[in-house]
Amino acid sequence: VSSHGRTDEDELEVHPGIDKILWRAMVLGVVFSVPLWTAPLALVIPPFRRLVWYRMFAYSLGHSGAAFIKWGQWSSVRPDMFPQALCDVLSSLHSGAPIHSWDFTRAQVEEAVDAKIAERFDSFDPVAIASGSIAQVYSAYIDGRHVAVKVRHPCVDEQIKMDFRIMRFVGEFLDSLPGLHWLNLASSMEQFSHTIASQTRLDIEGHHLDLFNRNFRAQRASCGFPVAVLKTEAVLIESFEPGQLATSLVVPFAKARARRKLEALEPAVAEGTATALEKSLLQQDLASGWGKWLWQKVAGCFGAGIEEDECGEEADEALGYFVVCKGADVYLKMLLHDNLMHADLHPGNILVQRGDAKKGVESRVVLVDAGMVAQLQNDEQDNFIGFLHTLGAGDGRAAADFVLKFSKDQTCVSEEDIAAFQEAMRMLFLETCKGYGHNVDIGMVLRRVLQTLRLHKVRIDVNYATLVLNLLCLEGLAGALQPDYSLLDGSKPLLEAYRIIPWPLNRVLFPCAYFFKRIHDKNHLATMRRDREREDRKRLQAISHAGAEGGISDAVHKVLVPAAFSAGASAVLLLLAGLMRKEEESPGFPRARRTESRQSRHGAWQRHR
C-alpha cells in the first residue's frame, strides 16, 4: 500500500469506455453551465463572486455526484488554496447519500462469504443503519459476535474514477485560461484524487484497520479501532463498536458552561430571561469553540440538525477531559512514532465509550472510517515536527522556512517572494503565537497561516494538509469540551521528549514522556480552571455593578426627574403670582378685578397642588 492507501496503479485504474466518458461530460456540462457562463462576470465583479457565484458553484457541485461533493467538502477546509468566502460556502455542502437495494446487498455479501446469509450469519438486519456516498452499513451477528457490514454502492468505483479523469482535465483547462487561475482547480483536484482514491476499495480500509490495531495494541484499553473480520473490494465486515459520537458531547458541555454563568447571577436578574440568556451564551460558546460548520451540526438542539436526544444528557467533566487528552495523545503517537496518520480525524469519526468507575471499566475512544490514511515519509515527519517546535518557540521566520519545505514542487521560489513570506510569518507570530506558556490559540494560528500561504502562493502537499486539518479538528474538539486546555502547551512534553531523546532510546523512554504529559495536563487544566473562575468572578462583579448603576438610573428617571419638573413648575407659578400681586397692589388697579384675580389665582394653585 502506497502513502495514500493505494496499491499498484494498474490494478486500481478503471478504464471506462469513451462513450461513457463523453456522456458523463455532457451531463456535467449541463449541470455546470450557469457557473461556467458567469465566471467572467464573477472575475470582474467581486461582490457578485462572493454573494452569488460561489453559491451557484456549490449548488452545481451538490448535484454532480459523490466525487464532486467530496471534492467540495475537502476544499472547504483548504483556505490555503481557495478564498475564505468560497470555503465558507462549501462548508455547508452536504450530499443526499444514495441507498441501494437489499437484493444488491444480499448478492454482494453472499459472494463475499461464499454462502447464503442465513447459513453464515446468526441474524442480519436488512435495513441499513447508515449510508454514505461510497457504501452503506448494516448490523448483523456472526458466530455470536455483533458486527458491522459495509457494502459498496453499485458502480461507485467506476463512477468516481471516471469523474476524477474529467475533473483533472477540466481543472487543467480552466487554469490555462487567462483570469481563471485564481480557482487553482488542477492542483486541488490532483491532491484530492490521491486522498480519496482508496475509499472505493473496502479491502484497503480493512488493511488500514489492521495496521492501526497493531500500532495501538498497547493502548487498547483506552483507544482502539474496529477489527476487520472479512475484507473484499466491495464488502467489509468489522466489529460493531458501540458508543456516542464526539460531536454529541458538544451541546451538553456548552449548556453546562451557560448554566454556570447563569447560576452566578442573582435570581431576580435571571428570573424570566434564563432561557433566552442560556441560548445566547450557548451560541457564543459554540461559535468560539467549533466554527460555523460545527454550529450547523449542533444547532439542531434549538430547531434544526441533529435531534435533542443525540446531544447527550449531562456534561461529564472527567469524560470531556479524557476525550481531549486522548485525542491529542493519539495524534502525536501517529505523528511521532507510527508515520501513519488517520486522514479523516474529524469528531464525526470519533466514538466515545463511557466507562464505569464502580466496575473498574475505563472510558475508551474508538476511531472509525479508516478509508483514508496518510503514510508519512521521514522528511515529511521531520519537517512537520520542526514546524510544531517553531510554534512552541514562537519563531515565525523559522516556521516559514519549514513551511516552504512542505511541497516538493514549491511555487514560492524567488528570493523576493520568500523574503516577503518570511516577513509575513514573522509578523503573524508576533501577533498571535508567543510560544509555550502563553495559552496560544493554535487553531487561530493555523488558520491565519493557511490564509498567508494562499496570499503568498505557497504550496503544501496533501500529507502536510492532512496533518494541519487533523490538528484543526482536535483544536476544535478541545475548544468545545475543554476551552481551558491549550493543545500546544499540552503537547510540549512529548514534542520536547522527541527532540531531546535520541531515536534508538525514543521508543523505550517514550512511555515516561506520556506519564509526564498526563501530570502536565492535570496541572495545566487546574491552573486554567482557576484562571477561568477568577475571570468569571470579575465579569460577574462588573455585571452586578452595571446593574446597580442601571437601577439608580431608573430611579432617577422615575422619581427625581418628575419631582424636579414639579418643583420647577411651582417656582414659575410662584414667580407669576408675585408679579400679579405687585400689579394688584398698585394704585391704578381696579378693586373688583383685584378680588377676581385673587380667587382665580387661588384656584390655579389648588389645581397645581
C-alpha positions as CSV (number, residue, x, y, z in Angstrom):
1,V,0.0,0.0,0.0
2,S,1.4,3.4,-1.0
3,S,1.5,6.6,1.0
4,H,-2.2,7.3,0.1
5,G,-3.5,3.9,0.7
6,R,-3.3,2.8,-3.0
7,T,-1.8,-0.4,-4.4
8,D,-0.4,-0.7,-7.9
9,E,-1.9,1.9,-10.2
10,D,-2.8,-0.5,-13.0
11,E,-4.7,-2.7,-10.5
12,L,-6.8,0.1,-9.3
13,E,-7.3,2.0,-12.5
14,V,-10.7,1.6,-14.2
15,H,-10.9,2.3,-17.9
16,P,-14.5,3.2,-18.8
17,G,-15.4,3.4,-22.5
18,I,-15.0,6.7,-24.3
19,D,-18.8,6.8,-24.9
20,K,-19.4,6.7,-21.2
21,I,-16.9,9.5,-20.6
22,L,-18.4,11.7,-23.3
23,W,-21.9,11.2,-22.0
24,R,-20.9,11.9,-18.4
25,A,-19.1,15.1,-19.6
26,M,-22.2,16.2,-21.4
27,V,-24.3,15.8,-18.3
28,L,-21.7,17.7,-16.2
29,G,-21.6,20.4,-18.8
30,V,-25.3,21.0,-18.3
31,V,-25.0,21.0,-14.5
32,F,-22.2,23.5,-14.5
33,S,-23.4,25.6,-17.4
34,V,-24.5,28.6,-15.3
35,P,-21.3,28.9,-13.2
36,L,-19.2,28.5,-16.4
37,W,-21.0,31.2,-18.4
38,T,-21.0,33.6,-15.4
39,A,-17.3,33.0,-14.5
40,P,-16.1,36.1,-16.4
41,L,-18.6,38.2,-14.6
42,A,-17.5,36.8,-11.3
43,L,-13.9,37.7,-12.2
44,V,-14.6,41.4,-12.7
45,I,-17.3,42.0,-10.0
46,P,-16.1,40.7,-6.6
47,P,-19.4,41.3,-4.8
48,F,-21.2,39.1,-7.4
49,R,-18.5,36.5,-7.0
50,R,-18.8,36.4,-3.2
51,L,-22.6,36.7,-2.9
52,V,-23.9,34.8,-6.0
53,W,-21.3,32.9,-8.0
54,Y,-19.8,30.9,-5.1
55,R,-23.3,29.7,-4.2
56,M,-24.1,28.7,-7.8
57,F,-20.9,26.8,-7.9
58,A,-21.6,25.0,-4.7
59,Y,-25.2,24.1,-5.9
60,S,-23.7,22.6,-9.1
61,L,-21.2,20.6,-7.1
62,G,-24.0,19.2,-4.9
63,H,-25.8,17.9,-7.9
64,S,-22.8,16.3,-9.7
65,G,-22.2,13.1,-7.8
66,A,-20.1,11.7,-5.0
67,A,-16.7,12.7,-6.4
68,F,-17.6,16.3,-6.8
69,I,-19.4,16.6,-3.5
70,K,-16.4,15.1,-1.7
71,W,-14.1,17.5,-3.5
72,G,-16.2,20.4,-2.4
73,Q,-16.2,19.2,1.2
74,W,-12.5,18.7,1.1
75,S,-11.9,22.1,-0.5
76,S,-14.0,23.8,2.2
77,V,-11.2,23.2,4.7
78,R,-8.4,24.4,2.4
79,P,-8.1,28.2,2.9
80,D,-4.5,27.9,1.7
81,M,-5.9,27.1,-1.8
82,F,-9.2,28.9,-2.0
83,P,-10.6,32.3,-0.8
84,Q,-12.2,32.1,2.7
85,A,-15.5,33.2,1.3
86,L,-15.6,30.2,-1.0
87,C,-14.6,27.8,1.8
88,D,-17.4,29.2,3.9
89,V,-20.0,28.4,1.2
90,L,-18.6,25.0,0.5
91,S,-18.6,24.1,4.2
92,S,-22.4,23.8,4.1
93,L,-22.2,21.3,1.1
94,H,-23.9,18.0,2.0
95,S,-24.8,15.1,-0.1
96,G,-28.0,13.1,-0.2
97,A,-26.4,9.7,0.3
98,P,-27.6,7.1,-2.2
99,I,-29.3,3.9,-0.9
100,H,-29.1,0.7,-2.9
101,S,-31.5,-2.2,-2.7
102,W,-31.5,-5.1,-0.3
103,D,-31.2,-7.5,-3.2
104,F,-27.9,-6.0,-4.3
105,T,-26.6,-6.1,-0.7
106,R,-27.5,-9.8,-0.3
107,A,-25.8,-10.7,-3.6
108,Q,-22.6,-8.9,-2.6
109,V,-22.5,-10.3,0.9
110,E,-23.2,-13.9,-0.2
111,E,-20.5,-13.6,-2.8
112,A,-18.0,-12.3,-0.2
113,V,-18.7,-15.0,2.4
114,D,-19.3,-17.7,-0.2
115,A,-22.5,-18.9,1.5
116,K,-26.1,-17.9,2.0
117,I,-26.7,-15.1,4.5
118,A,-29.0,-17.4,6.6
119,E,-26.2,-20.0,6.7
120,R,-23.3,-17.8,7.6
121,F,-25.0,-15.2,9.9
122,D,-26.9,-15.6,13.1
123,S,-29.0,-12.6,12.1
124,F,-28.8,-9.8,9.5
125,D,-30.9,-6.7,9.7
126,P,-31.9,-5.9,6.1
127,V,-32.4,-2.2,7.0
128,A,-29.2,-0.1,6.6
129,I,-28.2,1.8,9.8
130,A,-26.2,4.3,7.8
131,S,-25.4,5.2,4.2
132,G,-22.6,7.3,2.7
133,S,-21.5,8.3,-0.8
134,I,-19.3,5.2,-1.1
135,A,-21.1,2.4,0.9
136,Q,-23.9,1.7,3.3
137,V,-23.7,-0.1,6.7
138,Y,-25.8,-2.9,8.2
139,S,-25.9,-4.5,11.6
140,A,-25.5,-8.3,11.9
141,Y,-24.4,-11.1,14.2
142,I,-22.0,-13.8,13.1
143,D,-20.9,-16.6,15.5
144,G,-22.4,-14.7,18.4
145,R,-20.5,-11.6,17.6
146,H,-22.0,-8.2,16.8
147,V,-20.5,-6.9,13.5
148,A,-21.0,-4.1,11.1
149,V,-21.2,-5.0,7.4
150,K,-20.2,-2.3,5.0
151,V,-21.3,-2.8,1.3
152,R,-20.1,-0.6,-1.5
153,H,-22.7,1.0,-3.7
154,P,-23.1,-0.4,-7.3
155,C,-20.7,1.1,-9.9
156,V,-19.4,3.7,-7.5
157,D,-15.8,2.7,-8.2
158,E,-16.1,3.3,-11.9
159,Q,-18.2,6.4,-11.5
160,I,-15.8,8.2,-9.1
161,K,-12.7,7.3,-11.2
162,M,-14.4,8.5,-14.4
163,D,-15.3,11.7,-12.6
164,F,-11.7,12.1,-11.5
165,R,-10.5,11.9,-15.1
166,I,-13.0,14.6,-16.1
167,M,-12.2,16.8,-13.1
168,R,-8.4,16.7,-13.8
169,F,-9.0,17.6,-17.5
170,V,-11.4,20.4,-16.7
171,G,-9.1,21.8,-13.9
172,E,-6.1,21.9,-16.2
173,F,-8.1,23.6,-19.0
174,L,-9.6,26.2,-16.7
175,D,-6.2,27.0,-15.1
176,S,-4.8,27.6,-18.5
177,L,-7.4,30.3,-19.3
178,P,-6.4,33.9,-18.6
179,G,-8.0,35.2,-15.4
180,L,-9.2,31.9,-14.1
181,H,-6.0,30.8,-12.4
182,W,-7.4,32.1,-9.1
183,L,-9.6,29.0,-8.9
184,N,-6.5,26.8,-8.6
185,L,-8.6,23.8,-9.7
186,A,-6.0,21.5,-11.2
187,S,-3.7,21.4,-8.2
188,S,-6.6,20.8,-5.7
189,M,-8.1,18.1,-7.8
190,E,-4.8,16.3,-8.2
191,Q,-4.2,16.3,-4.4
192,F,-7.8,15.3,-3.7
193,S,-7.8,12.4,-6.2
194,H,-4.8,11.0,-4.3
195,T,-6.5,11.4,-1.0
196,I,-9.9,9.8,-2.0
197,A,-8.6,7.0,-4.2
198,S,-8.5,4.3,-1.6
199,Q,-12.0,4.9,-0.3
200,T,-13.6,2.9,-3.1
201,R,-11.7,-0.2,-2.1
202,L,-13.1,-1.6,1.2
203,D,-10.3,-4.2,1.4
204,I,-7.8,-1.4,1.6
205,E,-9.8,0.1,4.5
206,G,-9.7,-3.3,6.2
207,H,-5.9,-3.3,5.8
208,H,-5.7,0.1,7.4
209,L,-7.7,-1.2,10.4
210,D,-5.2,-4.0,10.8
211,L,-2.3,-1.5,10.8
212,F,-3.9,0.8,13.3
213,N,-4.8,-2.0,15.7
214,R,-1.3,-3.3,15.5
215,N,0.2,0.2,16.2
216,F,-2.2,0.8,19.2
217,R,-2.2,-2.7,20.7
218,A,-0.5,-1.3,23.9
219,Q,-3.2,1.3,24.3
220,R,-6.1,-1.0,23.5
221,A,-7.8,-0.4,26.9
222,S,-8.2,3.4,26.2
223,C,-8.0,3.7,22.4
224,G,-8.9,1.4,19.6
225,F,-10.2,0.7,16.1
226,P,-12.8,-1.7,14.7
227,V,-11.3,-5.1,14.0
228,A,-11.7,-6.3,10.4
229,V,-13.3,-9.8,10.3
230,L,-13.6,-10.1,6.5
231,K,-12.5,-7.8,3.7
232,T,-13.0,-7.7,0.0
233,E,-13.2,-4.9,-2.6
234,A,-16.9,-4.5,-2.2
235,V,-17.7,-5.8,1.3
236,L,-16.0,-5.2,4.7
237,I,-17.2,-7.0,7.9
238,E,-15.8,-5.4,11.0
239,S,-16.6,-5.5,14.7
240,F,-19.5,-3.3,15.7
241,E,-18.3,-0.6,18.1
242,P,-21.0,0.9,20.4
243,G,-20.6,4.4,21.7
244,Q,-21.6,8.0,21.1
245,L,-20.1,10.4,18.6
246,A,-17.8,13.1,20.0
247,T,-20.0,15.7,18.3
248,S,-22.8,14.7,20.6
249,L,-20.8,15.9,23.7
250,V,-20.6,19.5,22.4
251,V,-24.1,20.7,23.4
252,P,-24.1,19.3,26.9
253,F,-20.8,21.0,27.7
254,A,-21.9,24.3,26.2
255,K,-25.1,24.1,28.2
256,A,-23.1,23.4,31.4
257,R,-21.0,26.5,30.8
258,A,-24.1,28.5,30.2
259,R,-25.7,27.2,33.4
260,R,-22.6,28.0,35.5
261,K,-22.8,31.6,34.2
262,L,-26.5,31.8,34.9
263,E,-26.3,30.4,38.4
264,A,-23.7,33.0,39.4
265,L,-26.2,35.8,38.6
266,E,-28.8,37.0,41.1
267,P,-32.1,35.0,40.8
268,A,-34.0,38.3,40.4
269,V,-31.9,39.3,37.4
270,A,-32.2,35.9,35.7
271,E,-35.9,35.4,36.5
272,G,-37.9,35.4,33.3
273,T,-34.9,35.6,31.0
274,A,-33.0,32.5,31.8
275,T,-33.9,30.6,28.6
276,A,-33.0,33.4,26.2
277,L,-29.8,34.1,28.0
278,E,-28.8,30.4,28.1
279,K,-29.4,30.1,24.4
280,S,-27.4,33.3,23.8
281,L,-24.5,32.0,25.9
282,L,-24.7,28.6,24.2
283,Q,-24.4,30.1,20.7
284,Q,-21.4,32.2,21.8
285,D,-19.7,29.1,23.2
286,L,-20.4,27.0,20.1
287,A,-19.2,29.8,17.8
288,S,-16.0,30.3,19.6
289,G,-15.2,26.6,20.0
290,W,-16.2,25.0,16.8
291,G,-16.8,27.5,14.0
292,K,-19.6,27.7,11.5
293,W,-19.6,24.2,10.2
294,L,-19.9,22.5,13.6
295,W,-22.6,25.0,14.7
296,Q,-24.7,23.8,11.8
297,K,-24.4,20.3,13.2
298,V,-25.3,21.1,16.8
299,A,-27.7,24.0,16.4
300,G,-30.4,21.4,15.8
301,C,-30.9,21.2,19.6
302,F,-32.8,24.5,19.1
303,G,-34.6,23.8,15.9
304,A,-32.6,22.1,13.1
305,G,-29.9,19.5,12.5
306,I,-29.3,16.7,15.0
307,E,-32.0,15.7,17.4
308,E,-32.1,16.7,21.1
309,D,-31.6,13.1,22.2
310,E,-28.4,12.9,20.2
311,C,-26.8,15.7,22.2
312,G,-26.4,13.7,25.4
313,E,-27.9,14.4,28.8
314,E,-25.4,15.9,31.2
315,A,-21.8,17.2,30.7
316,D,-19.3,14.8,32.3
317,E,-16.2,17.0,33.0
318,A,-14.0,13.9,33.5
319,L,-15.1,12.4,30.2
320,G,-14.5,15.6,28.3
321,Y,-11.0,15.9,29.8
322,F,-10.3,12.3,28.8
323,V,-11.5,12.7,25.2
324,V,-9.4,15.8,24.6
325,C,-6.2,14.5,26.2
326,K,-6.6,11.1,24.5
327,G,-7.2,12.7,21.1
328,A,-4.0,14.7,21.5
329,D,-2.1,11.5,22.5
330,V,-3.4,9.6,19.5
331,Y,-2.5,12.4,17.1
332,L,1.0,12.7,18.5
333,K,1.6,9.0,18.5
334,M,0.6,8.7,14.9
335,L,2.9,11.6,14.0
336,L,5.9,10.9,16.2
337,H,6.1,7.1,16.1
338,D,3.9,5.4,13.6
339,N,4.3,7.6,10.5
340,L,0.7,6.5,9.6
341,M,-2.0,9.2,10.1
342,H,-5.7,8.7,10.0
343,A,-6.6,11.2,7.3
344,D,-10.2,11.9,8.3
345,L,-9.9,12.6,12.0
346,H,-12.9,14.8,12.5
347,P,-15.2,14.4,15.5
348,G,-17.8,12.5,13.5
349,N,-15.3,9.6,13.2
350,I,-14.6,9.5,16.9
351,L,-16.7,7.3,19.1
352,V,-16.7,7.7,22.9
353,Q,-17.4,4.7,25.1
354,R,-18.2,5.8,28.6
355,G,-16.5,3.9,31.5
356,D,-17.8,2.9,34.8
357,A,-15.6,3.7,37.8
358,K,-17.6,1.4,40.1
359,K,-17.0,-1.6,37.9
360,G,-13.4,-0.6,37.1
361,V,-14.2,0.0,33.4
362,E,-12.2,2.9,31.8
363,S,-13.6,5.2,29.2
364,R,-12.4,4.5,25.7
365,V,-12.1,6.3,22.4
366,V,-12.6,4.4,19.1
367,L,-11.7,5.8,15.7
368,V,-13.8,4.6,12.7
369,D,-13.8,5.1,8.9
370,A,-10.2,4.4,8.2
371,G,-10.6,4.5,4.4
372,M,-8.2,7.5,4.0
373,V,-4.7,7.4,5.6
374,A,-1.6,9.4,5.1
375,Q,1.7,7.5,5.4
376,L,4.4,10.0,6.2
377,Q,7.9,9.8,4.7
378,N,10.8,10.6,7.0
379,D,11.3,14.1,5.6
380,E,7.6,14.9,5.9
381,Q,7.7,13.8,9.5
382,D,10.8,15.9,10.4
383,N,9.5,19.0,8.6
384,F,6.1,19.0,10.3
385,I,7.6,18.2,13.8
386,G,10.0,21.0,13.2
387,F,7.1,23.3,12.3
388,L,5.4,22.4,15.6
389,H,8.6,23.2,17.5
390,T,8.7,26.7,15.9
391,L,5.1,27.2,17.2
392,G,6.3,26.3,20.7
393,A,9.2,28.7,20.3
394,G,7.1,31.5,18.8
395,D,9.6,31.8,15.9
396,G,7.7,32.9,12.8
397,R,10.8,33.1,10.5
398,A,11.8,29.5,11.3
399,A,8.2,28.4,10.8
400,A,8.3,29.9,7.3
401,D,11.4,28.0,6.5
402,F,9.8,24.7,7.4
403,V,6.5,25.5,5.6
404,L,8.5,26.2,2.4
405,K,9.6,22.6,2.6
406,F,6.0,21.3,2.7
407,S,6.0,20.7,-1.1
408,K,8.4,19.1,-3.5
409,D,7.1,21.3,-6.3
410,Q,7.1,24.7,-4.4
411,T,5.6,27.7,-6.2
412,C,7.2,30.3,-4.0
413,V,10.8,30.2,-5.2
414,S,12.1,33.7,-5.9
415,E,14.1,35.5,-3.3
416,E,11.7,38.4,-3.1
417,D,8.7,36.1,-2.6
418,I,10.5,34.0,0.0
419,A,11.6,37.2,1.9
420,A,8.0,38.6,1.8
421,F,6.6,35.3,3.1
422,Q,9.1,35.1,5.9
423,E,8.3,38.6,7.0
424,A,4.6,37.9,6.9
425,M,5.0,34.8,9.1
426,R,7.3,36.8,11.5
427,M,4.6,39.5,11.9
428,L,1.9,36.9,12.3
429,F,3.7,35.1,15.1
430,L,4.5,38.3,16.9
431,E,0.8,39.0,16.9
432,T,-0.8,35.5,17.6
433,C,1.9,33.0,18.7
434,K,4.1,33.8,21.6
435,G,5.1,30.1,22.2
436,Y,4.8,27.7,25.1
437,G,3.2,29.0,28.3
438,H,1.1,31.8,26.6
439,N,-2.1,29.8,26.1
440,V,-1.7,30.1,22.3
441,D,-4.9,29.5,20.2
442,I,-3.3,27.1,17.9
443,G,-6.4,26.8,15.7
444,M,-6.5,30.5,15.0
445,V,-2.7,30.5,14.3
446,L,-3.0,27.6,11.8
447,R,-6.0,29.3,10.0
448,R,-4.1,32.5,9.7
449,V,-1.0,30.6,8.4
450,L,-3.2,28.9,5.7
451,Q,-4.5,32.2,4.6
452,T,-1.0,33.6,4.5
453,L,0.0,30.6,2.3
454,R,-2.7,31.5,-0.3
455,L,-1.8,35.2,-0.3
456,H,1.9,34.4,-1.0
457,K,1.2,31.4,-3.4
458,V,3.0,28.9,-1.1
459,R,2.0,25.3,-1.9
460,I,1.8,22.4,0.5
461,D,1.4,18.8,-0.4
462,V,-1.5,16.6,0.6
463,N,0.1,14.8,3.6
464,Y,1.0,18.1,5.2
465,A,-2.5,19.4,4.6
466,T,-3.9,16.3,6.3
467,L,-1.7,16.9,9.3
468,V,-2.9,20.5,9.6
469,L,-6.5,19.7,9.1
470,N,-6.4,16.9,11.7
471,L,-4.8,19.3,14.2
472,L,-7.5,21.9,13.5
473,C,-10.2,19.2,14.2
474,L,-8.5,18.4,17.5
475,E,-8.3,22.0,18.4
476,G,-12.0,22.4,17.7
477,L,-12.8,19.4,19.9
478,A,-10.7,20.8,22.7
479,G,-12.3,24.2,22.4
480,A,-15.8,22.7,22.6
481,L,-15.2,20.3,25.5
482,Q,-12.3,21.9,27.4
483,P,-11.9,25.6,26.5
484,D,-9.2,26.0,29.1
485,Y,-7.0,23.3,27.6
486,S,-4.1,24.5,25.5
487,L,-3.3,21.9,22.8
488,L,0.1,23.4,22.2
489,D,1.1,23.5,25.9
490,G,-0.3,20.0,26.4
491,S,1.8,18.7,23.6
492,K,5.1,20.2,24.9
493,P,6.3,17.1,27.0
494,L,6.0,14.7,24.0
495,L,7.4,17.2,21.5
496,E,10.4,18.1,23.7
497,A,11.0,14.4,24.5
498,Y,11.1,13.6,20.8
499,R,13.6,16.4,20.2
500,I,15.9,15.6,23.2
501,I,15.8,11.8,23.4
502,P,17.9,10.1,20.6
503,W,16.0,7.9,18.3
504,P,17.3,4.5,19.5
505,L,16.1,5.3,23.0
506,N,13.0,7.1,21.9
507,R,10.6,4.2,21.8
508,V,11.9,2.8,25.1
509,L,11.6,6.1,27.1
510,F,8.5,7.5,25.4
511,P,6.1,5.9,27.9
512,C,7.8,8.1,30.6
513,A,7.1,11.1,28.5
514,Y,3.4,10.1,28.3
515,F,3.4,9.9,32.1
516,F,4.8,13.4,32.5
517,K,2.3,14.6,29.9
518,R,-0.6,13.3,31.9
519,I,0.8,15.1,35.0
520,H,1.3,18.3,32.9
521,D,-2.3,18.0,31.6
522,K,-3.8,17.8,35.1
523,N,-1.7,20.7,36.4
524,H,-2.3,22.9,33.4
525,L,-6.0,22.2,33.4
526,A,-6.3,23.0,37.1
527,T,-4.4,26.3,36.5
528,M,-6.6,27.3,33.6
529,R,-9.7,26.4,35.5
530,R,-8.7,28.7,38.4
531,D,-8.0,31.5,35.9
532,R,-11.3,31.0,34.3
533,E,-13.2,31.1,37.6
534,R,-11.3,34.3,38.5
535,E,-12.2,35.9,35.2
536,D,-15.9,34.8,35.7
537,R,-16.0,36.4,39.1
538,K,-14.6,39.7,37.7
539,R,-17.1,39.6,34.9
540,L,-20.0,39.0,37.2
541,Q,-18.9,41.7,39.5
542,A,-18.8,44.1,36.5
543,I,-22.3,42.9,35.5
544,S,-23.6,43.4,39.1
545,H,-22.0,46.9,39.3
546,A,-23.5,47.8,35.9
547,G,-26.9,46.5,37.1
548,A,-26.7,48.6,40.3
549,E,-25.9,51.7,38.3
550,G,-28.8,50.8,36.0
551,G,-31.2,50.6,39.0
552,I,-30.1,54.1,40.2
553,S,-30.6,55.5,36.7
554,D,-34.1,54.0,36.6
555,A,-34.9,55.6,40.0
556,V,-33.7,58.9,38.8
557,H,-35.9,58.8,35.7
558,K,-39.0,57.5,37.6
559,V,-38.8,59.7,40.8
560,L,-36.2,62.5,40.7
561,V,-37.0,63.8,37.2
562,P,-40.8,64.2,37.8
563,A,-40.1,65.8,41.2
564,A,-37.6,68.3,39.6
565,F,-40.1,69.1,36.9
566,S,-42.9,69.7,39.6
567,A,-40.6,71.9,41.6
568,G,-39.7,73.9,38.6
569,A,-43.3,74.4,37.7
570,S,-44.1,75.5,41.2
571,A,-41.3,78.1,41.2
572,V,-42.6,79.5,37.9
573,L,-46.2,79.7,39.2
574,L,-45.0,81.5,42.5
575,L,-43.0,83.9,40.4
576,L,-46.0,84.8,38.3
577,A,-48.2,85.1,41.4
578,G,-45.7,87.5,43.0
579,L,-45.8,89.7,39.8
580,M,-49.6,89.6,39.8
581,R,-49.7,90.6,43.5
582,K,-47.5,93.6,42.8
583,E,-49.7,94.6,40.0
584,E,-52.9,94.3,42.1
585,E,-51.4,96.4,44.9
586,S,-50.5,99.2,42.5
587,P,-52.8,102.3,43.0
588,G,-54.2,102.2,39.4
589,F,-55.5,98.6,39.6
590,P,-59.4,98.3,40.0
591,R,-60.6,96.8,43.3
592,A,-63.2,94.5,41.7
593,R,-60.6,93.0,39.4
594,R,-58.2,92.7,42.3
595,T,-60.7,90.4,44.2
596,E,-61.4,88.3,41.0
597,S,-57.7,87.9,40.3
598,R,-57.0,86.6,43.8
599,Q,-59.8,84.0,43.5
600,S,-58.6,82.8,40.1
601,R,-55.0,82.6,41.4
602,H,-56.0,80.5,44.4
603,G,-57.9,78.0,42.2
604,A,-55.0,77.6,39.9
605,W,-52.7,76.9,42.9
606,Q,-55.1,74.3,44.2
607,R,-55.3,72.6,40.8
608,H,-51.5,72.6,40.6
609,R,-51.2,71.0,44.0
